[in-house]
Amino acid sequence: MFSDRFDWDQGSNALSLLLEDKKRRGETVVDLTEANPTRVGLDYDVDDILAALSQPAAIKYAPDPRGLSIARQAIAKYYRERGAPIDTDALFLTAGTSDAYSILFKLLGNPGDKVLIPRPGYPLLSYLARLDSLRACFYPLRYDTAEGWSIDLDVLQALITPQTRAIVLIDPNNPTGSYVKQTEWKAIDAMCHRHDLALIVDEVFYDYGAGGAAGSMPAHQNRFESLTFVLNGFSKLMGLPQLKLAWIVVGGEFGLSSAARSHLETLLDFYLSVATPIQHAAERLLDRRHAIQRQILSRIEANSRFLEERITSTVNCRVLQREGGWYAVVDILDMVSDEVRVMHLLKHDNTLVHPGFFYDFNREGFVVVSLLPGEDIFRSGVSRLIRRYGHK
Ligand SMILES: Cc1ncc(COP(=O)(O)O)c(C=O)c1O
């Protein structure tokens, strides 16, 4: 009856069953996986957001497959302010970044074709590829205690076959928090150019550099030879995932990017999935992004500092280097498996963390925590984690 697209095991796993059970019994669980910005006690200007969404102009339906010009101009202004000016004609709006991936996978791949995605990385991505009948192949990020994370360019190159259509870079990557380095940009642009691959760059966490650090947004500066698609949206940039506004910026080689723009316009015309009120609200909301970004950044910094302090009091745990994003990776040296650890923590300490295997780490021992929870909640969860698994 149904297609093979979602024939993976969709049953509840032991962890989610235990969590449901605890919630049913009314137990309070300290959730260190919480990454929904609207549920962590941030102070949103509710009246202003609602006023921006209720402009009279939003009552008129006059769709443009690329997105309304007023919204695309607002987004172009954001890039100008970031020092990476773009052309509004290069912008295409979507209802979320997942939606943008889906459109690009339709644009670039035939059924069975491959996209290369980072490992460890964003768990949804391989499923998104699969739902569009593509195969996701993983290229590894390597960790070095002194240098931090880097892309294994040799393996990436070796994974390219005639069926490969695109390389996905997440800048900074989720959950490793690593930005793409200058040498990596150069090498990957050349690889894509040489093999006729598109480069998809996901910048949803871009504005959340640790200690003010950030990458250099080179994909926007028309320095790339390969066809590039840069993704971002309100979900992380504004901390407003429910408003469902994201976008694709098309760049790179002129002939290819012109053809891609024309195809994207055709594709998006079939869906017209972005609601009108959010497009009219975009400029007003983007102008106020610093208010929410400041709160998110200060939350991340405070939680990250606490985590570092507590971890240094142990001899068997370390926090991996983080350049940006909303997550921290803790490496725990002991003989406990990931599965046992996360179950045990939830069962006995009422604390929920992500196991490393959720993000496809190459070995056991990693725990991923969101840095967004309120500071008291975060401190309590981290203290329980360390009490249970940290050795003095
Ligand atoms: C790397 C990355 N890209 C995209 C998304 C999803 O964004 P959206 O809510 O716009 O679909 C996430 C969500 O966590 C993410 O981690």
The ligand as an SDF file (V2000), in Angstrom:
LIG
                    3D

 16 16  0  0  0  0  0  0  0  0999 V2000
   21.8360   21.7960   10.8570 C   0  0  0  0  0  0  0  0  0  0  0  0
   20.3470   22.0160   10.8390 C   0  0  0  0  0  0  0  0  0  0  0  0
   19.7510   22.4050    9.7000 N   0  0  0  0  0  0  0  0  0  0  0  0
   18.4260   22.6290    9.6560 C   0  0  0  0  0  0  0  0  0  0  0  0
   17.6260   22.4650   10.7770 C   0  0  0  0  0  0  0  0  0  0  0  0
   16.1300   22.6430   10.6790 C   0  0  0  0  0  0  0  0  0  0  0  0
   15.7360   23.9090   10.4670 O   0  0  0  0  0  0  0  0  0  0  0  0
   14.1980   24.2490   10.1450 P   0  0  0  0  0  0  0  0  0  0  0  0
   13.4800   24.3230   11.4460 O   0  0  0  0  0  0  0  0  0  0  0  0
   14.2920   25.5690    9.4430 O   0  0  0  0  0  0  0  0  0  0  0  0
   13.6430   23.1770    9.2460 O   0  0  0  0  0  0  0  0  0  0  0  0
   18.2140   22.0620   11.9840 C   0  0  0  0  0  0  0  0  0  0  0  0
   17.3750   21.8670   13.1860 C   0  0  0  0  0  0  0  0  0  0  0  0
   17.8330   21.5280   14.2580 O   0  0  0  0  0  0  0  0  0  0  0  0
   19.6030   21.8290   12.0070 C   0  0  0  0  0  0  0  0  0  0  0  0
   20.2160   21.4080   13.1460 O   0  0  0  0  0  0  0  0  0  0  0  0
  1  2  1  0
  2  3  1  0
  2 15  2  0
  3  4  2  0
  4  5  1  0
  5  6  1  0
  5 12  2  0
  6  7  1  0
  7  8  1  0
  8  9  2  0
  8 10  1  0
  8 11  1  0
 12 13  1  0
 12 15  1  0
 13 14  2  0
 15 16  1  0
M  END
$$$$
